[in-house]
Amino acid sequence: MITTVTTREPAVQEPGPAGAARALRAALPGQNALSPAEQQLLREWLRRLSA
């Protein structure tokens, strides 16, 4: 686990909030912890951040 967390490769290829927002948006379809309404709201926020 430590090797996975401490690799030299960045988790997000594009630095800054926009890159992080794009990475999170890409991961949203595979999760099920949020309700559909929560997912929609989070997608909207991430869309704004990634613009």
C-alpha positions in Angstrom: 0.0 0.0 0.0 2.8 2.4 0.8 4.3 2.0 -2.6 0.9 2.7 -4.2 0.5 5.9 -2.2 4.0 7.1 -2.5 4.8 6.7 -6.2 6.6 9.5 -8.1 3.8 9.6 -10.7 1.2 12.3 -9.9 -2.3 11.1 -9.3 -3.7 14.0 -11.3 -1.9 14.7 -14.6 -3.0 18.3 -14.7 -2.0 20.4 -11.7 -4.4 22.6 -9.8 -8.1 22.6 -9.0 -9.3 22.2 -12.6 -7.2 19.0 -13.1 -8.4 17.6 -9.7 -12.0 18.4 -10.6 -11.7 16.6 -14.0 -10.2 13.6 -12.3 -13.0 13.4 -9.8 -15.7 13.9 -12.5 -14.1 10.9 -14.4 -14.4 8.8 -11.3 -18.0 9.6 -10.4 -19.8 7.1 -12.7 -18.2 4.2 -10.9 -19.3 5.1 -7.3 -22.5 4.4 -5.5 -22.0 6.2 -2.1 -23.9 9.3 -3.2 -27.6 9.6 -4.0 -28.5 10.6 -7.6 -29.3 14.2 -6.4 -25.9 14.4 -4.6 -24.1 13.1 -7.7 -25.8 15.7 -9.8 -24.9 18.5 -7.5 -21.3 17.3 -7.2 -21.1 17.0 -11.0 -22.3 20.7 -11.3 -19.7 21.9 -8.8 -16.9 19.9 -10.5 -17.9 21.2 -13.9 -17.6 24.8 -12.6 -14.2 24.1 -11.1 -12.9 22.4 -14.2 -13.9 25.2 -16.6 
